[in-house]
Amino acid sequence: MKPFDIGPRGSQLKERLRQDAQFVRNWVDNPLLTGAIYPSGKVLSAKLAESADITGSDPIVELGPGTGPVTEALLARGISPERLVLIEFNPEFCQALSKNYPLVRVIEGDAYAIKATLSAHGIDKISAVVSSLPLLTKPGSERLSLLAEAFSLMSDGGTFTQFTYGLSSPVPLERALADVTGVHAHVSEIIWNNLPPARVWTYSASHGHRVTFDKEVAFARFCRKQAAQWRDDAPFKPARALLKRIGDHFDSRKPN
């Protein structure tokens, strides 16, 4: 090795730092398009990759891959590179992704028009979507339209996974009944060691059912458990009946 040769590991680190710097520059130039100020960390990327089905054969679509940290996590999870389809708007990122992941399909296009973008490349059925798009920069109607289009390409059980720095769902679920046939939402704990801290929301398609939330299921379980504990306590009889009715109400609204 030459005296100042940084070696293969050093070269990889240098390339990663260069890509991270490129990401930050793109954010400075156009923060509404890039969204995040820094690429997703390893823990957040791994969490985003968790929901993708590794056993299927239909494509898994990544939206807004940027410099590829989530792509790396999807591949590390065991997903075949031939199944991955990346939709990226930024041509510089597309070039870098194609170079770093030659077996992965990279599409330069509009991720918010996911159905038309995929259709133009002969894709009409997918298994899952993993998204790093800055959804909160778009109106609620556009976010719901994206979710609805993604679900229209999936079978029951397909998932749409999205991270957010906010505390609430990046998709306005209170309006989803008017735009999406059915969706079940799960939210992760806060990932504190990401910059900035983030949460991961996973929406699963459930055609024919109402919008449901994991928090509702947990609340129903709590109500029924508390009602059972108060079963033999006469003073709590009215409260027990109320809690049981609440629990039954939420249980009846869960998807099959």
C-alpha positions in Angstrom: 0.0 0.0 0.0 1.3 3.4 -0.8 2.0 5.8 2.1 -1.1 7.9 1.6 -3.3 5.2 0.0 -6.6 5.2 2.0 -7.5 1.7 0.8 -10.9 0.3 -0.2 -12.7 1.1 3.1 -11.4 4.6 3.0 -12.6 4.9 -0.6 -16.1 3.7 0.4 -16.2 6.2 3.2 -15.1 9.0 1.0 -17.8 8.1 -1.6 -20.5 7.9 1.2 -19.4 11.3 2.5 -19.5 12.7 -1.0 -23.0 11.4 -1.5 -24.2 12.8 1.8 -22.7 16.2 0.9 -24.6 16.0 -2.4 -27.8 15.2 -0.6 -27.4 18.2 1.7 -26.6 20.5 -1.3 -29.8 19.3 -3.0 -31.7 20.1 0.1 -30.3 23.6 0.3 -31.1 24.1 -3.4 -34.6 22.8 -3.2 -35.8 21.8 0.3 -39.4 21.1 -0.8 -38.3 18.4 -3.2 -35.6 16.8 -1.1 -37.5 17.0 2.2 -35.0 15.6 4.6 -31.9 17.7 5.5 -29.8 14.5 5.8 -30.1 10.9 4.4 -32.0 8.4 6.6 -29.8 6.7 9.3 -29.2 3.0 9.4 -31.8 2.3 12.2 -34.5 4.3 10.4 -33.6 2.7 7.0 -33.8 -0.8 8.6 -37.2 0.1 10.1 -38.5 1.3 6.8 -37.4 -2.0 5.2 -39.0 -4.2 7.8 -42.5 -4.2 6.3 -41.5 -5.2 2.7 -42.4 -8.8 1.9 -39.2 -10.7 1.1 -40.9 -13.9 -0.1 -43.0 -12.5 -2.9 -42.2 -12.0 -6.5 -44.0 -8.7 -7.4 -41.9 -5.5 -7.4 -41.2 -3.5 -4.3 -41.2 0.2 -5.1 -39.1 2.7 -3.3 -40.1 6.3 -3.6 -37.6 9.1 -3.2 -34.5 6.9 -2.6 -32.1 9.9 -2.7 -28.6 8.5 -2.3 -29.8 5.0 -1.4 -29.6 4.4 2.4 -33.1 2.7 2.4 -32.2 0.8 -0.8 -29.2 -0.6 1.0 -31.4 -1.7 3.9 -33.9 -3.4 1.6 -31.1 -5.3 -0.1 -29.5 -6.2 3.3 -32.9 -7.6 4.4 -32.6 -10.2 1.6 -34.8 -8.6 -1.1 -33.6 -9.5 -4.6 -32.2 -6.4 -6.4 -34.2 -7.4 -9.5 -37.5 -6.9 -7.5 -36.6 -3.3 -6.5 -37.9 -0.4 -8.5 -36.7 3.0 -7.5 -38.6 6.2 -8.5 -36.5 9.3 -8.1 -37.1 12.8 -9.5 -33.5 14.1 -9.2 -31.3 13.1 -12.2 -28.1 13.3 -10.2 -29.4 10.9 -7.6 -30.6 8.6 -10.4 -27.1 8.5 -11.9 -25.6 7.7 -8.5 -28.2 5.0 -7.8 -27.7 3.3 -11.2 -24.0 3.3 -10.6 -24.2 1.9 -7.0 -27.0 -0.6 -7.6 -26.6 -1.8 -11.2 -29.1 -4.7 -10.8 -31.8 -2.4 -9.3 -34.2 -0.7 -11.7 -34.0 3.1 -11.4 -36.8 5.2 -12.9 -36.4 9.0 -13.2 -39.9 10.2 -12.8 -42.8 11.6 -10.7 -43.3 9.4 -7.6 -46.5 11.2 -6.7 -48.0 9.9 -10.0 -46.9 6.4 -9.1 -49.5 4.6 -11.2 -48.7 6.5 -14.5 -45.0 6.4 -13.8 -44.9 2.6 -13.3 -47.4 2.0 -16.2 -45.1 3.8 -18.6 -42.4 1.2 -17.7 -44.8 -1.8 -18.0 -45.4 -2.3 -14.3 -49.1 -2.7 -13.2 -48.8 -4.8 -10.1 -46.6 -4.3 -7.0 -46.0 -5.9 -3.6 -45.2 -2.9 -1.4 -44.1 0.8 -1.4 -41.4 2.2 0.8 -41.4 5.9 0.8 -39.0 8.7 1.9 -40.9 11.4 0.1 -41.5 14.8 1.8 -45.3 14.1 2.0 -46.0 17.0 4.3 -45.0 19.5 1.6 -48.0 18.3 -0.4 -51.7 19.0 0.1 -53.7 16.3 1.9 -55.6 15.4 -1.2 -52.3 14.6 -3.1 -51.1 12.4 -0.3 -54.3 10.5 -0.2 -54.3 10.1 -4.0 -50.8 8.6 -3.8 -51.9 6.1 -1.2 -55.0 5.2 -3.2 -53.0 4.7 -6.4 -50.4 2.6 -4.6 -53.1 0.4 -3.1 -54.8 0.0 -6.4 -51.6 -1.8 -7.6 -51.5 -4.2 -4.7 -53.4 -7.2 -3.5 -54.9 -7.3 0.1 -52.0 -7.1 2.6 -49.8 -4.8 0.5 -48.1 -2.2 2.5 -47.2 1.5 2.1 -44.4 2.5 4.5 -43.5 6.2 5.1 -41.3 7.9 7.7 -42.1 11.3 9.2 -40.5 13.8 11.6 -44.0 14.8 12.8 -46.1 13.3 15.6 -49.2 12.5 13.5 -49.8 10.4 10.4 -48.3 12.0 7.3 -51.4 10.8 5.4 -54.5 12.5 6.7 -56.3 9.3 7.8 -59.4 11.1 9.1 -60.2 11.9 5.4 -59.2 8.5 4.0 -62.7 7.0 3.9 -63.6 9.3 1.0 -60.5 8.4 -1.0 -59.3 4.9 0.0 -61.4 1.8 0.3 -59.7 0.6 3.4 -56.4 1.0 5.3 -55.0 -0.2 8.6 -52.3 2.1 10.1 -49.4 1.1 12.4 -46.9 3.6 13.8 -43.5 2.8 15.2 -41.9 4.2 18.4 -39.8 7.3 17.9 -36.4 6.5 16.5 -34.4 8.9 18.6 -31.0 8.1 17.1 -31.9 9.4 13.7 -31.1 12.9 12.6 -33.7 14.4 13.2 -35.7 11.8 15.3 -38.4 10.1 13.2 -41.3 7.6 13.2 -42.3 5.1 10.6 -45.9 4.7 9.6 -47.0 1.5 7.8 -50.4 1.5 6.0 -51.8 -1.8 4.8 -54.4 -2.3 2.1 -57.6 -3.8 3.4 -60.1 -3.6 0.5 -63.7 -3.3 1.7 -62.9 -2.2 5.3 -63.0 1.1 7.1 -59.9 3.0 8.2 -58.5 1.4 11.4 -55.6 2.2 13.7 -53.4 0.1 16.0 -54.2 2.6 18.7 -57.9 1.8 18.5 -57.2 -1.9 18.9 -55.0 -1.2 21.9 -57.7 1.1 23.4 -60.4 -1.6 22.9 -58.2 -4.2 24.6 -57.6 -1.8 27.6 -61.3 -1.1 27.9 -62.3 -4.8 27.9 -59.5 -5.7 30.3 -60.5 -2.9 32.8 -64.2 -4.0 32.5 -63.2 -7.5 33.3 -61.3 -6.4 36.4 -64.3 -4.5 37.7 -66.8 -7.3 37.0 -67.5 -8.1 40.7 -67.2 -4.6 42.0 -70.8 -3.2 42.3 -69.7 0.5 42.6 -68.0 0.2 39.2 -70.9 -1.5 37.5 -71.9 1.5 35.4 -68.3 2.3 34.4 -67.7 -1.4 33.6 -70.7 -1.4 31.3 -69.6 1.7 29.5 -66.0 0.4 29.1 -67.3 -2.9 27.7 -69.5 -1.0 25.2 -66.6 1.1 24.1 -64.4 -2.0 23.7 -67.1 -3.8 21.7 -67.6 -0.8 19.5 -63.9 -0.6 18.5 -63.6 -4.4 18.2 -66.5 -4.4 15.8 -64.7 -1.9 13.6 -61.5 -3.9 13.1 -60.8 -5.4 9.7 -61.2 -9.2 9.4 
